[in-house]
Amino acid sequence: MKTLHVDLGERSYPIHIGPDLLGRTDLIQPYVAGRQVMIVTNETVAPLYLQQALQGFSAWQCQQLILPDGEQYKTLEIWNRIFDALLGARFDRRCTLVALGGGVIGDMTGFAAACYQRGVDFIQIPTTLLSQVDSSVGGKTGVNHPLGKNMIGAFHQPRLVLADTTTLNTLDDRQLSAGLAEVIKYGLINDPGFLAWLEANMGALRARDQAALSDAIARSCQDKAEIVAADERESGQRALLNLGHTFGHAIETGMGYGEWLHGEAVGTGMVLAAELSAQLGWITAEASQRARSLIVQAGLPVQAPQELDSQRFLELMAVDKKVQDGKLRLVLMRALGESVITDQVSPEAISRMLDHHHARARA
């Protein structure tokens, strides 16, 4: 087991990474203050891991809630079921919510914990690669709105992240590739050494080599923990973690939540960010192609949907959390492993890149 720490003063917390951590009461016990625990999971994860997770919480009054699985269910309506369960069971302010699942469950459970009785504790037990390397760490929680992804939410840090790598054995190949998008992101934004390691080890990662996966998860979490500790509420450098996400969120919203997995959309979004960076002369065409090749090696799509022309993309990107004072902020690349935040790219430049991207696919 590897243990990392997110340094946020009194709200600091550990990230435990390793096999067979589900059911480890000794790891959980220090982070549950009251008697009441509610495990929130989904219909896919529950048959696989709920009973094992319940064993780890057998010392407490533990209840469970099973929600439908999928990004299309990350809504206020489904989210409200968590409050129905908490209030129906008369949970008090010392209760702990536990998110057992991927990013959707983690985001919704964390947001419910932020709001229930004005804030209660929660624990993240991520069961997908994407949630283990990204969404379970950092305290971003929320739900989607038909007009924009993750537009309703709160910053609310977990008390503990328990990443059991054994759960990745039941992850399908598409979900594994989706998680690799967020792993690649860390290399592209500020870790060129990790980027080179990924190029050398992508085959092992896709083959589910346990040592390679454990190393990738730990390196990703360490990179994210350092950024979150320096900028918890995304007033500055934490926005670098959004590389590929402005384009990716537009794809998810425009195509309908659930049609593209989040990691698939982010993978294509990073390709678009690289192409725009090359068009602006910030990186070479060779560097852009290198980023694209790694994303292809991860088994991810690299072509934006033809249904979203440049005008529609810009409309969707205008409804984005990173818009400030009417200006769209993008994360682009000055080099592979050196990303920057800018609001100086014109809509015309974005449109030209998207038109060229679509034309190349049609050729």
Summary of the structure (lengths in Angstrom):
residues: 363
radius of gyration: 19.8
end to end distance: 49.5
largest distance: 62.5
contacts: 1318
relative contact order: 0.11
helix: 53%
strand: 20%
